[in-house]
Amino acid sequence: MRIEIMIDKEQKISQSTLDALESELLKNLHPQYPRMAIRIRKGSANGVELSGLRMDEDKKNVMDILQSVWEDDSWHH
């Protein structure tokens, strides 16, 4: 599985915040999806792209985890 997250560069999010987000996502997703890769980068818009998942329920599960991590700002330093 591969997850690519694009963050709008106009949001002025620091690299340390992006690194913390990646670390938290790995911590939450790796137990269920050990063969995964995450890429977080700045771009012209916000977006999430998932690839390598065959079943819709897996896609929904991953998106739910992504959302819960994003909304829980305890990882944000």
N, C-alpha and C positions, 0 to 999 in steps of 0.2 A: 504494500500500500504506500502511496505517496500523497502527502498533503502539502499544498503550496498556498501560502497565505500572503496576500499583498495588502500592505497598509499604505494608505494615501500619504504621500510625503508632506503634504500640507498640514497634517496633523501634528507635526513636530514631535514625534515620539523618539526618545533617545535609543541608542543602540543597546544600552544596558537593559532597558525595559524590554526590548525585543528579545534579547538573550534570556531574560528571566521568563518571558512568555514561552519561548521554545523549551526551556528546561521544565517548566510546569506541564506543558503539553506532553512532553516525553514521559514524565513521571506518571501522568494519568492514562496515557494511551498504550505505552509499551507493554504492560502486563497482558492486555487483551490482544494487541497487535504487534508481536515482537519483530516482525519483518516489515518495518515501516521506516519512512524517511520524512522529515519535516523540513521545509524551506520557508523562511519568513523573510520578506524583502519589502523595500519601499518602492512604490510605483505611483501611477497617476490616479489610481482609484482603489477602493477597498474591495477585496474579493477573496474567496476560498475556492480552491479546486481540489477535488479528490479523485484519485485514479487508483486502479488496482483492486477495487472492491466490486464484487459481483452481485451481492444481494442488497436490496434496498434497505433491509433492516440494519445491515452493517453501516450503510451510509448514514442512516438516521442516528444510529448509536454514536458514530464518530462526530456528527454535527452537534448532537446533544452534549457530548463531552467538551467539544470546542466552546460551545456557548457557555457552559457552566464555568469553565476555566476563565473565560473572558469576563464574565459577570462577577466572579469571586476575585476581588482584587487583593487578597491576602498575599499573593505571590509578588505583587508589585511593590518594589522597594522605594 
